[in-house]
Amino acid sequence: MAFAALMALLGFSFHLRNDQAVVLNYFTGRLETELSLVVVGAIIIGVMLGVLAMFITVLRLKREMRRLTRCNEKIHGELVATQANSSEDVH
């Protein structure tokens, strides 16, 4: 909670010190807004893209882990069966 309050305080002070107007020209129009809002928007978009990339990687790794777990269980079953057959042959 203290970290969030500190971040809010830093963000507010950043906004107060960077309140200059900037013009964003994009493909279909033009937007005039404050510099601090542009920076915060860019940070938010960057964080969202990073979370999306992380989420995709986590899903891929979970799928790989399930595949390897199934493979491990199959091999373990074969090992147990082989050990059971070996012990029967010795006696």
PyMOL commands that set and color helices and strands:
alter all, ss='L'
color gray80, all
select helices_A, chain A and resi 2-17+35-90
alter helices_A, ss='H'
color red, helices_A
select strands_A, chain A and resi 21-26+29-34
alter strands_A, ss='S'
color yellow, strands_A
deselect
rebuild
show_as cartoon
